[in-house]
Structure formats: C-alpha cells, structure tokens
Amino acid sequence: MVSHHFVSQLVLFALIWFFIVLHLTRPKHPVTAPAVPTEPEPLQPKRSRSNEPKPFESLTQKPHCALGEQDTVDPKAPSAVPPAPIAPTP
C-alpha cells in the first residue's frame, strides 16, 4: 500500500512542475496596445443649451380615443364633515 505522505508529495511535485511549464510557455514579449493616431480628432463645437424643455415626440400627438385623454377636472375635494354613522340592525 502507498503511503499518503508519498502521494501528497507526488501531487505537490506535479503542481510545481505544471506551473513551471506554464510559466516557460508564456510569450516572452508582452502584448502592446494599439498605436495612438498621430493627429488628434478635431473638437466639435459645443452646442448652446436652451433653458426651455423639449417636448417628447410621443406626447405632442393627440390621443386616438377618449380613453387616452386626461381629465382636466380635479377630483372632488373630501368633505370636511364626516358622514353620519349607520345604525346597527338587530
């Protein structure tokens, strides 16, 4: 029967050998980044910003049906007086 100490040393030796071979097979020269263009790109002029909000294209069209329109009337305000309590039935 093989001793577990021998097996663990064999596995350790195999791992060390694997990493040495892996290190030796790597490319010697690092991969360089692509060359930078010699002329910089021309700068675009900045557009002047206006303070007015731009409307959305989908909101500038009128809805196709009455269900799509929004109500312009405000809902009823709640009454200041609570309703009368309902009498319990026997």
N, CA and C of each residue as an Amber inpcrd file, in Angstrom:
protein
   270
   0.8480000  -1.1740000   0.0000000   0.0000000   0.0000000   0.0000000
   0.8980000   1.2430000   0.0000000   0.4470000   2.2880000  -0.6880000
   1.2420000   3.5080000  -0.8500000   0.9170000   4.4570000   0.3030000
   1.9280000   5.0510000   0.8490000   1.7490000   5.9790000   1.9590000
   1.1210000   7.2860000   1.4670000   0.2520000   7.8650000   2.2950000
  -0.3840000   9.1270000   1.8870000   0.6250000  10.2670000   1.8590000
   1.7280000  10.1710000   2.5890000   2.7760000  11.1920000   2.5300000
   3.4390000  11.1880000   1.1520000   3.6650000   9.9850000   0.6140000
   4.2510000   9.8840000  -0.7120000   3.3220000  10.4590000  -1.7710000
   2.0180000  10.1860000  -1.6680000   1.0430000  10.6820000  -2.6420000
   0.9480000  12.2080000  -2.5670000   0.9310000  12.7590000  -1.3680000
   0.8320000  14.2140000  -1.2450000   2.0860000  14.8890000  -1.7940000
   3.2710000  14.2990000  -1.5840000   4.4960000  14.8630000  -2.1430000
   4.5050000  14.7360000  -3.6630000   3.9590000  13.6580000  -4.1890000
   3.8700000  13.4790000  -5.6360000   2.9310000  14.5130000  -6.2580000
   1.8070000  14.7640000  -5.6110000   0.8550000  15.7730000  -6.1010000
   1.4910000  17.1530000  -6.0330000   2.2180000  17.4590000  -4.9720000
   2.8850000  18.7500000  -4.8510000   3.9370000  18.9090000  -5.9430000
   4.7040000  17.8760000  -6.2050000   5.7060000  17.9220000  -7.2610000
   5.0440000  18.1390000  -8.6180000   3.9050000  17.4760000  -8.8740000
   3.2010000  17.6270000 -10.1590000   2.6800000  19.0520000 -10.3210000
   2.1620000  19.6580000  -9.2600000   1.6740000  21.0330000  -9.3480000
   2.8100000  22.0160000  -9.6070000   3.9130000  21.8360000  -8.9200000
   5.0580000  22.7290000  -9.1330000   5.5720000  22.5840000 -10.5660000
   5.6770000  21.3430000 -11.0650000   6.1180000  21.1170000 -12.4350000
   5.1480000  21.7580000 -13.4330000   3.8500000  21.6490000 -13.1810000
   2.8370000  22.2400000 -14.0670000   3.0130000  23.7530000 -14.1520000
   3.2070000  24.4240000 -13.0140000   3.3390000  25.8770000 -13.0360000
   4.6640000  26.3140000 -13.6630000   5.7040000  25.5370000 -13.5320000
   6.9740000  25.8700000 -14.1910000   6.8160000  25.7610000 -15.7080000
   6.1960000  24.7020000 -16.1800000   5.9840000  24.5360000 -17.6210000
   5.0590000  25.6180000 -18.1470000   4.0390000  25.9550000 -17.3840000
   3.1180000  27.0140000 -17.7940000   3.8420000  28.3490000 -17.9030000
   4.7340000  28.6360000 -16.9710000   5.4950000  29.8800000 -16.9970000
   6.4500000  29.9310000 -18.1900000   7.0610000  28.8030000 -18.5260000
   8.0240000  28.7740000 -19.6210000   7.3700000  28.8610000 -20.9900000
   6.0970000  28.4770000 -21.1100000   5.4300000  28.5010000 -22.4080000
   4.7260000  29.8250000 -22.6930000   4.7220000  30.7260000 -21.7430000
   4.0930000  32.0340000 -21.9740000   4.9100000  32.8240000 -22.9830000
   4.2940000  33.7610000 -23.7190000   5.0610000  34.5750000 -24.6650000
   6.0460000  35.4700000 -23.9170000   7.2040000  35.6630000 -24.5270000
   8.2670000  36.4240000 -23.8730000   7.9880000  37.9270000 -23.8920000
   7.3980000  38.4130000 -24.9610000   7.1340000  39.8490000 -25.1040000
   5.6730000  40.1200000 -24.7730000   5.4180000  41.1210000 -23.9520000
   4.0110000  41.4260000 -23.6350000   3.2950000  42.0100000 -24.8500000
   2.0270000  41.7990000 -24.8990000   1.2140000  42.3230000 -25.9900000
   1.0720000  43.8220000 -25.7860000   1.3600000  44.5940000 -26.8260000
   1.2900000  46.0470000 -26.7190000  -0.0830000  46.5390000 -27.1390000
  -0.3970000  47.7210000 -26.6770000  -1.6670000  48.3470000 -27.0270000
  -1.5900000  48.8550000 -28.4600000  -2.7180000  49.0190000 -29.1280000
  -2.6850000  49.5410000 -30.4930000  -2.1030000  50.9550000 -30.5190000
  -1.5100000  51.3070000 -31.6410000  -0.8470000  52.6030000 -31.7760000
  -1.8610000  53.7320000 -31.6970000  -1.4460000  54.8210000 -31.0690000
  -2.2910000  56.0020000 -30.9430000  -2.2020000  56.7850000 -32.2450000
  -3.3220000  57.2880000 -32.7720000  -3.2490000  58.0670000 -34.0130000
  -2.3830000  59.3120000 -33.8120000  -1.6780000  59.6890000 -34.8720000
  -0.7560000  60.8100000 -34.7650000  -1.4900000  62.1370000 -34.6580000
  -2.6210000  62.2820000 -35.3580000  -3.3860000  63.5300000 -35.3160000
  -4.5860000  63.3450000 -34.3870000  -4.7740000  64.2710000 -33.4580000
  -5.9640000  64.1520000 -32.5950000  -7.2250000  64.4550000 -33.3880000
  -8.3030000  63.9100000 -32.9340000  -9.5760000  64.1490000 -33.6030000
  -9.9720000  65.6050000 -33.4260000 -10.5740000  66.2200000 -34.4480000
 -10.9700000  67.6250000 -34.3100000 -12.0830000  67.7620000 -33.2730000
 -12.0050000  68.8230000 -32.5130000 -13.0070000  69.0650000 -31.4790000
 -14.2950000  69.5790000 -32.1030000 -15.3910000  69.0760000 -31.6090000
 -16.6960000  69.5220000 -32.0770000 -17.0980000  70.7750000 -31.3140000
 -17.6840000  71.7660000 -31.9790000 -18.1210000  72.9590000 -31.2460000
 -19.2610000  72.5950000 -30.3010000 -19.2430000  73.2220000 -29.1470000
 -20.2960000  72.9600000 -28.1710000 -21.5850000  73.6330000 -28.6170000
 -22.6510000  72.9130000 -28.4380000 -23.9650000  73.4560000 -28.7770000
 -24.4730000  74.2670000 -27.6070000 -25.1150000  75.3610000 -27.9160000
 -25.6690000  76.1760000 -26.8340000 -26.9160000  75.4930000 -26.2910000
 -27.0290000  75.4920000 -25.0110000 -28.1730000  74.8500000 -24.3650000
 -29.2210000  75.9020000 -24.0470000 -30.4390000  75.5710000 -24.3580000
 -31.5280000  76.4760000 -24.0140000 -32.1930000  75.9820000 -22.7370000
 -32.7950000  76.8930000 -22.0110000 -33.4520000  76.5400000 -20.7620000
 -34.8580000  76.0070000 -20.9800000 -35.3650000  76.0970000 -22.1970000
 -36.7200000  75.6320000 -22.4720000 -36.7240000  74.1030000 -22.5840000
 -37.6990000  73.4610000 -21.9440000 -37.7630000  71.9990000 -22.0630000
 -38.2040000  71.5920000 -23.4630000 -37.6450000  70.4930000 -23.9450000
 -38.0130000  69.9950000 -25.2620000 -39.1620000  69.0000000 -25.1080000
 -40.1950000  69.1250000 -25.9190000 -41.3210000  68.1890000 -25.7900000
 -40.9340000  66.8210000 -26.3490000 -41.5330000  65.7900000 -25.7540000
 -41.3330000  64.4440000 -26.2600000 -42.1830000  64.2580000 -27.5080000
 -41.6830000  63.5000000 -28.4610000 -42.4300000  63.2970000 -29.6940000
 -43.7350000  62.5560000 -29.4430000 -43.7170000  61.6190000 -28.5200000
 -44.9310000  60.8390000 -28.2960000 -46.0020000  61.6420000 -27.5590000
 -45.6030000  62.6890000 -26.8390000 -46.5840000  63.4600000 -26.0840000
 -47.1400000  64.6470000 -26.8670000 -46.5940000  64.9320000 -28.0390000
 -47.0940000  66.0750000 -28.8010000 -48.2790000  65.6990000 -29.6690000
 -48.5800000  64.4190000 -29.7910000 -49.7030000  63.9980000 -30.6090000
 -50.9520000  63.8480000 -29.7470000 -52.1060000  64.1090000 -30.3790000
 -53.3750000  63.9690000 -29.6690000 -53.7350000  62.4810000 -29.5830000
 -54.2920000  62.0340000 -28.4390000 -54.6740000  60.6180000 -28.3170000
 -55.7270000  60.2360000 -29.3480000 -55.7400000  58.9550000 -29.7270000
 -56.6520000  58.4670000 -30.7470000 -58.0800000  58.3020000 -30.2330000
 -58.2510000  58.0880000 -28.9290000 -59.5830000  57.8450000 -28.4090000
 -59.8000000  58.6790000 -27.1430000 -61.0370000  58.6750000 -26.6650000
 -61.3770000  59.4650000 -25.4850000 -60.7530000  58.8680000 -24.2280000
 -60.4740000  57.5640000 -24.2040000 -59.8920000  56.9420000 -23.0250000
 -58.4540000  57.4010000 -22.8060000 -57.7770000  57.7780000 -23.8720000
 -56.4000000  58.1960000 -23.7470000 -56.2560000  59.6340000 -23.2660000
 -57.3120000  60.4000000 -23.3130000 -57.2370000  61.7920000 -22.8790000
 -57.2650000  61.8570000 -21.3560000 -56.5830000  62.8300000 -20.8190000
 -56.5790000  63.0070000 -19.3750000 -57.7130000  63.9440000 -18.9740000
 -58.2720000  63.6760000 -17.7960000 -59.3160000  64.5560000 -17.2750000
 -58.6690000  65.8500000 -16.8080000 -59.2700000  66.9630000 -17.1990000
 -58.7450000  68.2540000 -16.7700000 -59.4470000  68.7340000 -15.5080000
 -60.5380000  68.0570000 -15.1120000 -61.2890000  68.4510000 -13.9250000
 -60.6510000  67.7820000 -12.7170000 -60.4390000  68.5580000 -11.6590000
 -59.8870000  67.9990000 -10.4420000 -60.9350000  67.1210000  -9.7580000
 -60.5240000  66.0510000  -9.0980000 -61.4980000  65.2210000  -8.3820000
 -62.1030000  66.0200000  -7.2280000 -63.2450000  65.5320000  -6.7460000
 -63.9240000  66.2330000  -5.6620000 -63.0390000  66.2690000  -4.4260000
 -63.0770000  67.4090000  -3.7520000 -62.3270000  67.5340000  -2.5070000
 -63.0860000  66.7860000  -1.4160000 -62.4050000  66.1570000  -0.4740000
 -63.1240000  65.4330000   0.5840000 -63.9120000  66.4080000   1.4540000
 -65.0640000  65.9690000   1.8950000 -65.9120000  66.8330000   2.7120000
 -65.2990000  66.9980000   4.0980000 -65.5240000  68.1690000   4.6790000
 -64.9650000  68.4670000   5.9880000 -65.7380000  67.7510000   7.0970000
 -67.0100000  67.4390000   6.8640000 -67.8430000  66.8080000   7.8790000
 -67.9040000  65.3060000   7.5910000 -67.6450000  64.4530000   8.5870000
 -67.7330000  63.0170000   8.3410000 -69.1970000  62.6100000   8.1560000
 -69.4740000  61.5470000   7.4090000 -70.8500000  61.1170000   7.1990000
 -71.4570000  60.5790000   8.5020000 -72.7710000  60.5850000   8.5400000
 -73.4900000  60.1180000   9.7450000 -73.2570000  58.6100000   9.9120000
 -73.1120000  58.1650000  11.1620000 -72.9010000  56.7360000  11.3760000
 -74.1550000  55.9360000  11.0460000 -73.9570000  54.7180000  10.5970000
 -75.0720000  53.8460000  10.2370000 -75.5110000  53.1090000  11.5060000
 -76.8390000  53.0790000  11.7160000 -77.3730000  52.4040000  12.8970000
 -77.2730000  50.8850000  12.7040000 -76.8780000  50.1650000  13.7650000
 -76.7670000  48.6960000  13.6120000 -78.1670000  48.0740000  13.4980000
 -78.2610000  47.0090000  12.7400000 -79.5400000  46.3180000  12.5810000
 -79.6260000  45.1660000  13.5690000 -80.8160000  44.9130000  14.1400000
 -80.9420000  43.8350000  15.1300000 -80.9520000  42.4600000  14.5270000
